[in-house]
């Protein structure tokens, strides 16, 4: 879903260079990853279970230090940045975690207001106004006073997105947004993702193995190959499907529900 012409050069907000990922003394999960994410792009990180998708996401948002290589956010080296600069970089991103990670003792309005209370100088009335605006954007105006236990899984995902966009981040990271959702709720989340990009101009990085979502929203996709422990391919999802690579074809056709029209 490109928002600019194919010849227009857009600046890279994320640069990954020679990245290797691992935990402790275990062998590297992924190595020699090289890619960039452009402003306004919806970028998919995909691959089979255990290939390192979520670990890569953790590196991109600063929760996991790389074994080697670099992650640059907005042109700055994330892991080498001084604490104040690092905090400033991370303030420009938002994250929707797979489980939502909503505070169960807070209403949706309070959950979305929390980042505003922590990181802005807005007064209580202003914070509430912004939080209600974000909830309205994700279709949850009527649920503002509800607690997470009182809403559906799809609503919890949308509430998590509302909180992630509370500070108007330049980049959003989604970890398996469609996990556990029925096809209708998953489709609604895809539509919301496109609407956020179109209305706010936000760059979005999505970790997913949901085929319908990959083709519905992705501008480009990075395929992580668990066998070679590196990137297997990078490109537009339909171009990857047509590339002739048997492993990618198997991954992208393992369900028969996609609509390619």
Secondary structure, 3 states (H helix, E strand, C coil): CCCCCCCCCCCEEEEEEEEEECCCCCCCCEEEEEEEEECCCEEEEECCCCCCHHHHHHHHCCCCCCCEEEEEECCEECCCCCHHHHHHHHCCEEEECCCCCCCCCCEHHHHHHHHHHHHCCCCHHHHHHHHHHHHHHCCCHHHCCCEHHHCCHHHHHHHHHHHHCCCCCCEEEEECCCCCCCHHHHHHHHHHHHHHHHHHCCEEEEECCCHHHHHHHCCEEEEEECCCCEEEEEECHHHHHCCCCHHHHHHHCCCCCCCCC
